[in-house]
């Protein structure tokens, strides 16, 4: 397998990650480069990403995922669930950065779930579980089992809160990646009131010091403050009929 490595893009990733307090070892940087190689190769068969240049993958997928590590305190051994994992960002990237974390990747599309399994197997990443199903169904089985939930590009902020909070223990954090967030705050606050959460942090990439390479991004941290009522998350059809 030809490595994307040698690696201007992934040498640069190590430097840029340092700017947000994330320290990648040479072995971790190599895992990122090998992951990127697999992503580029498989993307010709499976529509995994529109981002296909190694330098863009390093920044817009890996560095963007790692910004989660700058917006809350981490022990490194969290139980993390990533909903709508797609090509594995942020969930699988965070597992590379946090070798002791236990990560569940939830992806409803079979081809993408199989890609996640291939990456996990090829890179020999333990502590990773891939679930090929909808988050609404899995939430009935896995209520309040996780410390952190993540979601990137899976819907409105209110929808993300509804997807993630049922999985979290009280005191756990949901992290959502957004562009402009102001227009979604009304619905998000309604979702928090109903589901049991509170927006505790909104950090922009400008505040994190990486707006030059990741412009116009925000991370929203929602803390779970009380148990989620059993009726949440709603079915996809019900959520579509009555969005936040």
Buried (B, 14 or more C-beta within 10 A) or exposed (E): EEEBBEBEBBBBBBEBBEBBEBEBEEEBBBBBBBBBBBBBEBBEEBEBBEBEEBBBBBBBBBBBBBBBBBBBEBEEEBBBBBBBBBBBBBBBBBBBBBBEBBBBBBBBBEEBBBBBBEBBEBBEBEBBEBBBEBBBBBBEEBBBBBBBBBBBEBBBBBBBBBBBBBBBBBEBBBBBBBEEBEEBBEBBBEBBEBBBBEBEEBBBBBEBEBEEBBEEBBBBBBBBBEBBEEEBBEEEEEBEEEEB
